[in-house]
């Protein structure tokens, strides 16, 4: 990858990678740091990275850095993933409910859902980012959707 291809990657992928990092972390400053670190790693390794694989490398780097940070800070708790819905019908809109539901998912499932439904990746691309085979990706997405469905319940009760 040359400098021109690097700048092209920054222009083409920074918004999507930032949205992904923001949905994962729910923290604007952390999301910006994750994206900046991912692009820095690409710049350092630009000689060994193919331009066509930059997008998946960026998402994979952000995901791995996020997981490393959670492990280092020991933020993950079992209660975080199995809590009861904490919203009141009159005070939340659908986007808030969906964001709260996404927060209940384990990081791998959340990432798979975000990459599939928000970024439009196919199963092979998601597998490349998350180091899974396509059938594992399908299972994680299925389980995540079931968990979201369980959390949200009937759509009529939310609207």
Secondary structure, 3 states (H helix, E strand, C coil): CCHHHHHHHHHHHHHHHHHHHHHHHCCHHHHHHHHHHHHHHHHHCCCCCCHHHHHHHHHHHHHHHHHHHHHHHCCCCHHHHCCCCCCCHHHCCHHHHHHHHHHCCCHHHHHHHHHHHHCCCCHHHHHHHHCCCHHHHHHHHHHHHHHHHHHHCCHHHHC
